[in-house]
């Protein structure tokens, strides 16, 4: 109990009050995912019409992109180079700060079928190929494969993955799984309702429906929680939470 009280006190002491983002409640009702970059631009993905819309913290629309097929937003950490991936179309799109398309890639031409990708930086991506059960390092600027790692894992139901310092981290069936690409040593930790992974510096975060959990030194620590939320998200400066039909920003002091 003392640990629980300490953790809750830590959140309260280090977060400012809720700030309501005035976005139309009808829009928020159909949101499948939310994102926030480090300039506090907010992005909404709506699966009913495959739209991706950018807002500022005053709720004003800054840009919008409409797609004709479903896609997954990989990252908005760099708002000048936002990455989208469509498994159905086997296509990667890159958008600028106004959500205009600046580049389109077809990595399957080099890597067969791709189910998931992780963008490491402005040159390198990691790709999961479930057909060959491989993890591929792809230099997308030069359109060539650099490395390939055979994985003895179940590729079904993988939600998200990242690669960092020779380790593969992925979410599957409410577990965070860490695998060394060299020794193949496996570490498995239960994380209920995990949705996606995020890397910031030397830290890796698991984002669930209601919380943000930091994985550091092989331990999990909850750094933000909002039990009433349907979706939460983070950037370097704070957290977002969709609660009912309202979107709130919590900034770090």
C-alpha positions as CSV (number, residue, x, y, z in Angstrom):
1,X,0.0,0.0,0.0
2,X,2.8,2.4,0.8
3,X,4.3,1.8,-2.7
4,X,0.9,2.6,-4.3
5,X,0.5,5.8,-2.3
6,X,4.0,6.9,-3.2
7,X,3.5,6.3,-6.9
8,X,0.2,8.2,-7.0
9,X,1.8,11.1,-5.1
10,X,4.6,11.1,-7.6
11,X,2.2,11.6,-10.5
12,X,0.2,14.3,-8.8
13,X,3.4,16.2,-7.7
14,X,4.9,16.1,-11.2
15,X,1.8,16.8,-13.4
16,X,0.0,20.1,-13.9
17,X,-3.8,20.1,-13.8
18,X,-5.9,18.8,-16.7
19,X,-6.2,21.0,-19.7
20,X,-9.2,20.4,-21.8
21,X,-8.5,20.3,-25.6
22,X,-11.6,21.8,-27.2
23,X,-12.1,19.3,-30.1
24,X,-15.7,18.5,-31.2
25,X,-17.1,15.6,-29.1
26,X,-18.7,14.1,-32.2
27,X,-15.2,13.8,-33.8
28,X,-13.8,12.2,-30.6
29,X,-16.5,9.6,-30.5
30,X,-15.1,7.9,-33.6
31,X,-11.4,8.2,-32.8
32,X,-9.4,5.0,-32.9
33,X,-6.0,6.4,-31.8
34,X,-4.5,9.7,-30.6
35,X,-0.9,11.1,-30.9
36,X,1.0,14.1,-29.7
37,X,4.3,15.4,-30.9
38,X,6.9,17.3,-28.8
39,X,5.5,20.7,-30.1
40,X,2.1,19.7,-28.6
41,X,0.4,19.2,-31.9
42,X,-2.3,16.6,-31.5
43,X,-3.3,14.0,-34.2
44,X,-6.4,11.9,-34.4
45,X,-6.8,8.8,-36.5
46,X,-10.4,7.8,-37.3
47,X,-11.0,4.3,-38.6
48,X,-14.5,5.0,-39.9
49,X,-13.2,7.1,-42.8
50,X,-9.4,6.4,-42.6
51,X,-8.7,10.1,-41.8
52,X,-5.7,11.5,-40.0
53,X,-6.2,15.0,-38.7
54,X,-3.8,17.5,-36.9
55,X,-4.9,20.0,-34.3
56,X,-3.3,22.5,-32.0
57,X,-4.0,22.7,-28.3
58,X,-6.7,25.3,-29.0
59,X,-8.6,22.6,-30.9
60,X,-8.0,24.3,-34.3
61,X,-7.5,22.0,-37.3
62,X,-4.0,22.3,-38.8
63,X,-4.1,19.7,-41.5
64,X,-5.9,16.5,-42.7
65,X,-5.2,13.5,-44.8
66,X,-7.8,11.2,-46.2
67,X,-6.9,7.6,-47.2
68,X,-8.8,5.0,-49.1
69,X,-7.4,2.1,-47.1
70,X,-6.6,1.5,-43.4
71,X,-3.1,2.4,-42.1
72,X,-1.1,2.6,-38.9
73,X,0.6,5.7,-37.7
74,X,4.1,4.7,-36.8
75,X,5.3,7.9,-35.1
76,X,4.7,11.7,-34.9
77,X,7.8,12.3,-32.8
78,X,9.3,14.2,-35.8
79,X,6.4,16.3,-37.1
80,X,8.4,17.1,-40.3
81,X,8.5,13.4,-41.2
82,X,5.4,11.5,-40.0
83,X,5.4,7.8,-41.1
84,X,2.3,5.8,-42.0
85,X,2.1,2.1,-42.9
86,X,-0.6,0.1,-44.6
87,X,-0.3,-3.7,-44.3
88,X,-3.1,-4.1,-46.8
89,X,-1.3,-2.1,-49.5
90,X,2.2,-2.9,-48.4
91,X,3.0,0.8,-48.6
92,X,4.8,3.3,-46.4
93,X,3.9,7.0,-46.7
94,X,5.8,9.9,-45.2
95,X,4.0,13.2,-44.5
96,X,5.3,16.7,-43.8
97,X,4.1,19.1,-41.1
98,X,1.0,19.9,-43.1
99,X,0.2,16.2,-43.6
100,X,1.1,16.4,-47.3
101,X,2.7,13.3,-48.7
102,X,6.4,13.7,-49.4
103,X,7.4,10.1,-50.1
104,X,5.9,6.7,-50.8
105,X,7.8,3.4,-50.4
106,X,7.1,-0.2,-51.3
107,X,9.5,-2.2,-49.1
108,X,7.9,-5.5,-50.0
109,X,9.7,-5.2,-53.4
110,X,12.9,-5.9,-51.3
111,X,11.5,-7.8,-48.4
112,X,8.5,-9.8,-49.6
113,X,5.5,-9.4,-47.2
114,X,5.7,-7.0,-44.3
115,X,3.4,-7.1,-41.3
116,X,4.9,-4.4,-39.0
117,X,7.6,-1.8,-39.2
118,X,9.6,0.4,-36.8
119,X,11.3,3.5,-38.0
120,X,14.6,3.9,-36.1
121,X,15.8,7.2,-37.7
122,X,15.6,9.2,-40.9
123,X,17.4,6.4,-42.8
124,X,16.7,3.1,-41.2
125,X,13.6,1.0,-40.6
126,X,13.1,-2.4,-39.1
127,X,10.6,-4.7,-40.8
128,X,8.9,-7.9,-39.6
129,X,8.3,-10.6,-42.3
130,X,6.0,-13.3,-40.9
131,X,6.3,-15.4,-44.1
132,X,10.1,-15.9,-43.6
133,X,9.9,-15.3,-39.9
134,X,12.6,-12.7,-40.1
135,X,13.5,-9.3,-38.7
136,X,14.9,-7.1,-41.5
137,X,17.0,-3.9,-41.2
138,X,16.1,-1.7,-44.2
139,X,17.9,1.4,-45.5
140,X,14.9,3.1,-47.1
141,X,16.9,6.0,-48.5
142,X,18.8,3.6,-50.6
143,X,16.1,1.0,-50.9
144,X,18.2,-1.9,-49.7
145,X,18.3,-4.5,-46.9
146,X,21.2,-4.3,-44.5
147,X,20.7,-7.2,-42.1
148,X,18.4,-10.1,-41.5
149,X,17.7,-12.0,-38.3
150,X,15.7,-15.3,-38.2
151,X,13.3,-15.3,-35.3
152,X,11.9,-18.4,-33.6
153,X,8.7,-16.7,-32.4
154,X,5.0,-16.7,-33.0
155,X,4.2,-13.8,-35.4
156,X,0.5,-13.9,-34.7
157,X,-1.1,-11.1,-32.7
158,X,2.0,-8.9,-32.5
159,X,0.7,-5.4,-31.8
160,X,3.9,-3.4,-32.0
161,X,7.6,-3.7,-31.8
162,X,10.8,-1.7,-31.6
163,X,14.5,-2.5,-31.9
164,X,17.1,-0.9,-29.6
165,X,20.7,-1.7,-28.8
166,X,20.6,-5.3,-30.1
167,X,17.3,-6.2,-28.6
168,X,13.9,-6.8,-30.1
169,X,10.9,-5.6,-27.9
170,X,7.4,-6.6,-28.9
171,X,3.9,-6.6,-27.6
172,X,1.8,-9.8,-27.9
173,X,-1.2,-11.0,-26.0
174,X,-0.8,-8.6,-23.0
175,X,2.9,-9.4,-22.7
176,X,6.0,-7.3,-23.3
177,X,8.7,-9.7,-24.7
178,X,12.4,-8.8,-25.0
179,X,14.7,-10.9,-27.1
180,X,18.5,-10.5,-27.6
181,X,19.2,-10.6,-31.3
182,X,22.6,-12.2,-30.5
183,X,22.0,-14.7,-27.6
184,X,18.3,-15.1,-28.3
185,X,17.7,-14.9,-24.5
186,X,14.0,-14.1,-23.8
187,X,12.4,-12.0,-21.1
188,X,8.6,-11.9,-20.8
189,X,6.6,-9.6,-18.6
190,X,2.8,-9.3,-18.3
191,X,1.3,-5.9,-19.3
192,X,-2.5,-5.9,-19.5
193,X,-4.2,-4.0,-22.4
194,X,-0.8,-3.0,-23.9
195,X,-1.3,-1.1,-27.2
196,X,2.0,0.2,-28.4
197,X,5.7,0.9,-27.7
198,X,7.6,4.1,-27.7
199,X,11.3,4.9,-27.2
200,X,12.7,8.1,-25.8
201,X,16.4,8.3,-25.3
202,X,17.5,5.3,-23.2
203,X,13.9,4.6,-22.0
204,X,11.2,2.4,-23.5
205,X,7.6,2.9,-22.7
206,X,4.6,0.6,-23.0
207,X,1.4,2.5,-23.6
208,X,-1.8,0.7,-22.5
209,X,-5.4,1.8,-22.7
210,X,-5.2,3.7,-19.4
211,X,-1.5,4.0,-18.5
212,X,2.1,4.7,-19.6
213,X,4.6,2.2,-18.2
214,X,8.4,2.7,-18.4
215,X,10.7,-0.3,-19.0
216,X,14.1,0.5,-17.7
217,X,16.8,-1.8,-16.2
218,X,14.5,-4.8,-17.0
219,X,11.8,-3.4,-14.6
220,X,8.4,-2.0,-15.3
221,X,7.3,1.2,-13.6
222,X,4.0,3.0,-14.1
223,X,4.6,6.7,-14.8
224,X,1.1,7.8,-15.7
225,X,-2.3,6.4,-15.1
226,X,-5.9,7.5,-15.8
227,X,-8.3,4.6,-15.0
228,X,-11.2,6.4,-16.7
229,X,-9.5,6.8,-20.1
230,X,-10.2,4.8,-23.2
231,X,-6.8,5.9,-24.8
232,X,-3.7,7.6,-23.4
233,X,-0.6,8.8,-25.2
234,X,2.6,10.7,-24.3
235,X,5.3,13.0,-25.6
236,X,8.5,14.3,-23.9
237,X,6.5,17.0,-22.1
238,X,3.4,15.2,-20.8
239,X,0.4,13.0,-21.5
240,X,-2.9,12.9,-23.3
241,X,-6.0,11.1,-22.2
242,X,-9.3,10.5,-24.0
243,X,-11.9,10.3,-21.3
244,X,-15.4,9.8,-22.5
245,X,-15.8,12.3,-25.4
246,X,-13.3,14.7,-24.0
247,X,-9.5,15.0,-24.6
248,X,-7.2,16.2,-21.8
249,X,-3.6,17.3,-21.8
250,X,-1.4,16.8,-18.6
251,X,1.9,18.7,-18.8
252,X,4.9,17.8,-16.7
253,X,6.3,20.6,-14.5
